[in-house]
Amino acid sequence: MRRKTWPLPLRYIVGVGLFLSLALLGWAVRDLFRALIIAGLLAFVMMPLVTFLENRLRWSHKLAANVIFFLALGLSLATPVVIVPPVIGNLREFSQYLLDTFNTVQDFLQQPLRIGVFTIYPREVSPNLSETIANLIGSLPENALHIIENASRNFAWTLVIIVTTYYLLQDWGKIREWLIRQAPEPYRKDARRLFLEIKRVWAGYMRGTMALMVIVGIFFMAVYLLIGLPGAVGLGLLIGLLSVIPDLGPLIGALIAVFVALVEGSLFLPLTNFWFAVLVLGIYTVFINFKNIWLRPRVLGRSVQMHEGLVFVLVVAAVIFEGILGALLVVPVFASAQIILRYLKRRVLGEAPFASPLITFKTYSPPPPLDVRREFQEIAEVARSRINKKDE
């Protein structure tokens, strides 16, 4: 029986309709894609550790994925437990410092300021600090509902990211093959080649990001040691780790360093706590601008074979239009889009889909596990054969 096919115009209409429907659906759930991208990035970072346990310890993929996932989850949950108690203790000292500063300012505002023949009463020029602080505190209950709502929403998105990361670690091989099978049979080889090239881009981007983290961490660690900031090694490591989040991460680490400088001061520099904190903030400002303008574009550009000027423009535009997550992902996403568009252009022009054959490297394959019983049997057979030869 001859198979009945749809007319070509009808197929075009249905195809365009499906494309528009998927585009509208994707726009409606665009916030979900952000969570999925974060989960995919986390799984991509942890996957080499899973592969290492599979190859070196001969663990099953499921066991290795479970160990790495729950170890990372445990570290993520334990970090606040370790950090929060010392921070709370320092916050008490800092609150007392702020209270003393507030009282000093209040006393200053009570006294007239004489400049030559002029007398200025700061109390009349500046607003009442007590009323200002009271108004700020009084507005907190009005925003409590919004705070709870945002916290609940963020918790839900965090749960989505955690669960998605777990299943990506467990079943990424099946998901990858399913995605490749969605391409028509004659083009599945091209789909696999595109996947490998995009994977190389993301791997290069991760290597560049880790190099940036190391450079930033070592710099701040060395500078903080030179100026005598208490906890210099830990603060340098923290800023280096947080630098994976563009701009916001190092800023959080720098604010913690400024807080430590205000409370503790320098170990040996003859500066007051306030001016020492200004010095710490100034060092951060100078280096972070150097990093954003020159260092990050250069390192990431070399990692994904992209001009550093283009990297700088992409990151700045992403920060303006999409925020921190956009700045984190814009470089590898743009490089991946370049690969896909280059492939489509070659197909449209009737050229070879890829400019050069893919260079692959032989991956490490561990030796088979040692069969002790078989080894002893072979040794016994060799010994028996030698004894028989001597008897003959």
C-alpha positions in Angstrom: 0.0 0.0 0.0 1.4 3.4 -1.0 2.1 5.7 1.9 0.1 8.9 1.7 2.2 12.0 2.4 1.1 15.6 3.0 1.4 18.1 0.2 4.5 20.3 0.3 2.6 23.6 1.0 0.8 21.9 4.0 4.1 20.7 5.3 5.6 24.2 5.1 2.5 25.6 6.9 2.7 23.0 9.7 6.5 23.4 10.0 6.2 27.2 10.3 3.3 26.9 12.8 5.3 24.4 15.0 8.3 26.7 14.9 6.3 29.8 16.0 4.5 27.8 18.7 7.8 26.5 20.1 9.3 30.1 20.0 6.3 31.5 21.9 6.5 28.6 24.4 10.2 29.2 24.9 9.6 33.0 25.4 6.8 32.2 28.0 9.1 29.9 30.0 12.3 31.8 29.4 13.0 32.0 33.2 13.1 28.2 33.2 15.9 28.2 30.7 18.1 30.2 33.0 17.7 27.5 35.7 18.4 24.8 33.2 21.5 26.6 31.9 22.9 26.9 35.4 22.2 23.2 36.1 23.9 22.3 32.8 26.9 24.4 33.7 27.2 22.7 37.1 26.9 19.3 35.7 29.5 20.1 33.0 31.9 21.2 35.8 31.3 18.0 37.8 31.3 15.5 34.9 35.2 15.3 34.7 35.3 14.2 38.3 32.7 11.5 37.6 34.7 10.3 34.6 37.9 10.2 36.7 36.2 8.0 39.3 34.9 5.7 36.6 38.3 5.3 34.9 40.6 5.2 37.9 38.5 3.3 40.5 36.4 1.3 38.0 33.2 2.6 39.6 29.9 2.4 37.8 28.7 5.7 36.3 25.7 5.8 38.6 27.9 5.3 41.7 30.4 7.9 40.7 27.7 10.5 39.8 26.0 9.9 43.2 29.2 10.3 45.1 30.3 13.5 43.3 26.8 15.1 43.4 26.1 14.5 47.1 29.7 15.5 48.0 29.3 18.8 46.2 25.8 19.3 47.8 27.2 18.5 51.2 30.1 21.0 50.8 27.6 23.6 49.6 25.4 23.1 52.7 28.4 22.9 55.1 30.1 26.1 53.9 27.5 28.5 55.4 27.5 26.5 58.7 31.2 27.0 58.9 31.3 30.7 57.8 28.2 32.1 59.5 29.2 31.8 63.2 32.5 33.8 62.8 30.7 36.3 60.7 28.0 36.8 63.4 30.7 37.3 66.0 32.4 40.0 63.9 29.0 41.6 63.1 28.6 42.3 66.8 31.9 44.2 66.9 30.9 45.9 63.7 27.5 47.0 65.0 29.2 48.5 68.1 31.6 50.3 65.8 28.7 51.7 63.8 26.9 52.7 67.0 29.9 54.6 68.2 30.3 56.3 64.7 26.6 57.2 64.8 27.0 58.8 68.2 30.1 60.7 67.1 28.2 62.1 64.1 25.2 63.1 66.3 27.6 65.0 68.6 29.2 66.7 65.7 25.8 67.8 64.4 24.9 69.4 67.7 27.8 71.8 67.6 28.0 74.9 65.3 30.7 74.9 62.7 32.6 78.3 62.4 34.4 79.1 59.2 35.9 82.6 59.4 33.0 85.0 60.1 30.4 82.4 59.1 28.7 80.1 61.4 27.0 76.9 60.1 24.6 74.8 62.1 24.9 71.3 60.7 21.8 70.2 62.6 19.7 72.6 60.4 21.4 71.8 57.1 21.3 68.0 57.4 18.2 65.8 58.1 17.7 64.2 61.5 19.6 61.0 61.4 17.4 59.4 64.1 14.3 60.1 62.1 15.9 58.8 58.9 16.9 55.5 60.5 13.5 55.1 62.2 11.8 55.6 58.9 14.0 53.0 57.3 13.3 50.5 60.1 9.6 51.3 60.0 9.4 50.4 56.3 10.7 46.9 56.9 7.3 45.3 57.9 5.7 46.6 54.7 8.3 44.8 52.6 8.3 41.6 54.7 5.6 39.9 52.4 7.7 40.7 49.3 10.8 39.4 51.0 9.1 36.1 51.9 7.6 35.8 48.3 11.0 36.3 46.7 12.7 33.9 49.1 10.1 31.2 48.3 10.5 31.7 44.5 14.3 31.6 44.8 14.0 28.4 46.9 11.9 26.8 44.2 14.4 27.7 41.4 17.2 26.4 43.6 15.4 23.1 43.9 14.9 22.9 40.2 18.6 23.5 39.6 19.6 20.9 42.2 17.3 18.2 40.8 18.2 19.0 37.1 21.9 18.8 37.9 21.5 15.4 39.5 19.6 13.9 36.5 22.1 15.5 34.0 25.0 13.8 35.9 23.1 10.5 36.0 21.7 10.3 32.4 23.7 12.8 30.3 24.8 10.0 27.9 21.2 8.9 27.2 20.1 12.5 26.9 22.9 13.3 24.4 22.2 10.3 22.2 18.4 11.2 22.3 19.2 14.7 21.1 21.4 13.5 18.3 18.8 11.0 17.1 16.4 13.9 16.6 18.4 14.9 13.6 17.5 13.1 10.3 19.5 9.9 9.7 21.8 11.4 7.0 22.7 14.3 9.3 23.3 12.6 12.6 27.1 12.4 11.9 27.0 16.2 11.4 25.0 16.6 14.6 27.6 14.6 16.6 30.4 16.7 15.0 28.6 19.9 16.1 28.2 18.5 19.6 31.9 17.7 19.9 33.0 21.2 18.6 30.6 23.0 21.0 31.8 20.8 23.8 35.4 21.9 23.1 34.3 25.5 23.2 32.7 25.1 26.6 35.7 23.1 27.9 38.0 25.9 26.7 35.8 28.5 28.4 35.9 26.6 31.7 39.7 26.3 31.5 39.9 30.1 30.9 37.5 30.8 33.8 39.6 28.6 36.1 42.8 30.4 35.0 41.1 33.7 35.9 40.1 32.4 39.3 43.7 31.3 40.0 45.2 34.7 38.9 42.7 36.7 40.9 43.0 34.6 44.0 46.9 34.7 44.0 46.9 38.5 43.4 44.6 39.4 46.2 46.3 36.8 48.5 49.7 38.3 47.9 48.6 42.0 48.1 46.6 41.4 51.3 49.6 39.7 52.9 51.8 42.7 51.9 49.5 45.2 53.5 48.8 43.1 56.6 45.1 42.3 56.3 44.1 39.7 58.8 43.0 36.4 57.1 44.7 37.4 53.9 45.1 33.9 52.6 41.4 33.0 53.2 40.1 36.2 51.8 42.3 35.9 48.6 41.0 32.4 48.1 37.4 33.5 48.6 37.7 36.3 46.1 39.3 34.0 43.6 36.5 31.4 44.0 33.8 34.1 43.7 35.4 35.6 40.6 33.6 32.9 38.6 30.6 35.2 39.0 31.4 38.3 36.9 31.7 41.5 38.8 29.3 40.5 41.6 31.5 37.7 43.0 34.7 39.7 43.5 32.6 42.6 44.8 31.2 40.4 47.6 34.7 39.2 48.5 36.0 42.7 48.5 33.2 43.9 50.8 34.1 41.2 53.2 37.7 42.3 53.1 36.7 45.9 53.7 34.6 44.7 56.6 37.6 42.9 58.1 39.7 46.0 57.6 37.2 48.2 59.4 36.9 45.8 62.3 40.5 44.5 62.7 42.7 47.1 61.0 46.2 46.3 59.6 48.7 44.0 61.3 51.6 46.4 60.8 50.6 49.5 58.7 50.3 52.7 60.7 46.8 53.5 59.5 43.5 53.8 61.2 40.9 51.2 60.5 38.9 53.6 58.3 41.8 54.6 56.1 43.0 51.0 55.9 39.5 50.0 54.7 39.8 52.7 52.1 43.1 51.3 51.0 41.6 47.8 50.7 38.7 49.1 48.6 41.1 51.1 46.4 43.2 48.1 45.6 40.1 46.1 44.6 38.8 49.0 42.4 42.1 49.3 40.5 42.7 45.6 40.0 39.1 44.8 39.1 39.0 47.4 36.4 42.3 46.0 35.0 40.8 42.5 35.1 37.5 43.6 33.3 39.1 45.7 30.6 42.3 43.7 29.8 42.8 40.5 31.6 39.4 38.8 31.3 38.9 39.5 27.5 42.4 38.3 26.8 42.2 35.1 28.8 38.7 34.1 27.6 39.3 35.2 24.1 42.3 32.9 23.8 40.3 30.1 25.4 37.5 30.1 22.8 39.5 31.5 19.8 37.7 34.9 19.8 39.1 38.4 19.6 39.5 40.0 23.0 37.7 43.2 21.9 34.6 41.2 21.0 34.7 39.4 24.3 34.8 42.8 26.1 31.9 44.1 24.2 29.8 40.9 24.7 30.4 40.9 28.4 29.5 44.6 28.9 26.4 44.2 26.7 25.3 41.1 28.6 25.7 42.9 32.0 23.5 45.7 30.7 20.8 43.7 29.1 20.8 40.3 30.9 22.6 40.8 34.2 25.1 38.6 35.9 23.9 35.3 34.4 24.1 36.8 30.9 27.7 38.0 31.5 28.6 34.5 32.8 27.3 32.7 29.7 27.5 35.1 26.8 31.0 34.2 25.6 30.5 30.4 25.3 27.0 30.8 24.0 28.2 33.3 21.3 31.0 31.0 20.3 28.6 28.0 20.1 26.3 30.0 17.9 29.2 30.9 15.6 29.8 27.1 15.1 26.2 26.4 14.3 25.8 29.4 12.0 29.1 28.6 10.2 27.7 25.0 9.6 24.4 26.4 8.2 26.1 28.8 5.9 28.3 26.1 4.4 25.2 23.9 3.9 23.3 26.7 2.2 26.2 27.5 -0.1 26.7 23.9 -0.9 30.1 23.7 0.6 31.6 21.0 2.8 29.9 21.3 6.2 33.2 21.5 8.1 36.4 23.2 7.1 38.7 20.5 8.4 38.4 17.0 9.8 37.9 16.8 13.5 41.2 16.1 15.4 40.5 13.6 18.1 42.8 12.4 20.8 42.9 8.9 22.1 41.4 8.9 25.5 42.9 7.0 28.4 41.4 3.5 28.8 42.3 1.8 32.1 43.7 -1.7 32.0 41.3 -4.5 32.8 40.9 -5.5 36.4 43.4 -8.2 37.6 42.0 -11.7 37.8 44.0 -13.2 40.6 42.6 -16.7 40.3 43.5 -16.8 36.6 47.0 -15.5 37.2 47.7 -18.3 39.7 46.3 -20.9 37.3 48.6 -19.8 34.6 51.6 -19.8 37.0 50.7 -23.4 38.1 50.3 -24.6 34.5 53.8 -23.1 33.6 55.3 -24.8 36.7 53.6 -28.1 35.9 54.8 -28.1 32.3 58.4 -27.4 33.4 58.3 -30.3 35.9 57.0 -32.6 33.2 59.8 -31.6 30.9 62.4 -32.4 33.6 60.8 -35.8 34.2 61.0 -36.7 30.5 
